[in-house]
């Protein structure tokens, strides 16, 4: 889905979200159809190679959507893309939990080549966990700006529209400051 398509879908989510909170199953199903491909794209490759025979990305995303929609009545929307960021946090936590509950090696049939890949992934996992930890230490607005730009690849014009910034340049400056703050927290 193009960034423009994502923006159009996210703009429609406020109404659908309100309807889903009131129990409209059709609105909830439409929201799931909007967020499923976006979350799959984000999750693609985040499960370590050794876990891919046990878990499908589509299943992990589906579980994420179910958790998010089961708690939809507790969610307070701040702007058009905030529910997507909320779902992304649930998905990241689900992936971290799966990684931390790794089954015994005998069940995984790990080869020597895969062991090398796992060591490489372990370093990547440490970086990902440090990034997630740092995200939890910055403000919600800063986190959302970083996630929109870094993880979902939104343009500065799109970020400006979603976060209520006056221009794409203002959004670029804001994202730059957020990234600098994130880097400081990570160091």
N, C-alpha and C positions, 0 to 999 in steps of 0.2 A: 504494500500500500504506500502511495506517495505521501510526502509530508503534507501536501495540500489536502489529500483525502483524510489523513489523520486529523488535521485541524477541523475540517468540516464535521467529522464524526464527534470530535471532542466538544465542539460547539453545541451539538445536539444532545449531549449527555446530561446537561443540567435538567432539562425537562424530563428526560427518560429516568434519570436518577430519582427525581421527585415522585414520579409515577410508580417506580419500583418500590420505593420506601412505603408507599401506600398499598402495596400488595399486588400491583399490576404485574402478572407473570409474563405477559407479552413484552412489556417494557424491559423487564429483567433479561429475558431471552435476547432481545435486541442489543442490550448493553453487552451481554456475553459475546455476541457475534462481533461487536465492535472491538472489544478488548482482547479476545482470544488470539488473533493473528499478531497483534502488537506485542503481547506478552510472550508468545512463542518465539518471535524474532529476537526479543531481548534475552530469553532464556537459552536460545540455541548455542550450544557449545559451553555453557556454564557448568553442566554436569560433567564430572571427570569421566574420561574414557572408560575406566574400570567399572563405572556404575551404569553405563548406557545399556548394558545387556539386562539390567535389573529394572531400570526405570526409563520410561519414554518421556521426552520433553512434553508431549501433548498431555500425558497423564498428570504430570506435575503442574502444568498450567491449569488443567481442569480442576484439580484439587484447590489450587489458589483461588480460582473463580468461585468455587463453592464456599470456601471459607469467607471470602470477601462479601459475597451476596448473603450469606447467613448472618452477617453482622452489619448489613446495609443500614438498618435502622439506627445504628450507633454512629454512622459516618456523617460528618458535617462538611459539606462541600464549601470550599473557599473560592474556587474558580473552575473553569471548564475542565481543566486537566487534573484536578486534585484527586479524583477517584482513581485515575490511572496510576498516579504516584503511590497511592495507598495500596493498590493491587501489586505494584512492583515491589514494595517493601515486604508484603506477605510472601511473594514469590521468592525473593532473596532469602528470607528467613527459612522458607521451606527447603531451599537448596542447601543452605548451611546445615540444617538439621539432618538432611539425608547424608551429607558428606561426613558429618560427625558420627553417624551410626553405621559406619562401613562394616559389611559382613566379613567373616573370616576369609583369608586368602584362598583356602581350599574351595570355597563356594564360588570364587570369582574366576578361577582358572587363569591366573595372571602369568603371562609369559615373561621372559627376560626383557624383551623389547618393551612390553607394557610397563614393567617395573621402572624402566628408564623414563618413560612417559609420565608415570605416576610421580616420580621424584620431581620432574619438571613442573608438573601440575601442582605439587605441594608448595613450591615457591610461589606459583601464581595464586594459589589459594590464600597463602599468607598475605599477599598484596591485596587480594580482594577483601579479606577480612579486615585489614587495616583501613582500607577505603570505606567499608561499611561502618566501621567504628568511628571514623572521622566524620562521616555523614551524620551520625547520630549526635555529634557534638556541636553542630552548627544549627542555626535557626531553621525552622520549617520552610520559610520562603527561600532561604539560601539553598537548602537541600533540593527543593523543587526546581530551582533554576539550574543547578548542576545536573540533576537527573535528566531534565528535558534536553539540555544541550549535549551532555556527554553520552548518556545512555540511549536516548531516543533520537538524537540527531536533529532536533528541531532547529529551524533557522532563528536568527535573532528577531526577525520580524514576527515569527510565530510566538516566540517567547514573550515579546513585548505585548502582543495581543492577549495572551493568556494571563500574564502577570500584571497587566494594567500599566505597563511602562509607556512613556510618551512616544518613543521611537525605537527603531531597531538598534540605533547607536546607543541609546540609553540602556537597552537590554544587554547589548554587548559589554558595556562598561560594568553593569551589575554582575553579569556572569563572570567576567574577569576578576572582579573583587571577590566573588564567592569562591572561585577556584584558588585564588591566592590564600584566602582564609582556610580553605580545606587543606592546602599544602602545608600551611603553618601548623595546623592541628595534627597532621600526619607526621610531622618531623619531630 
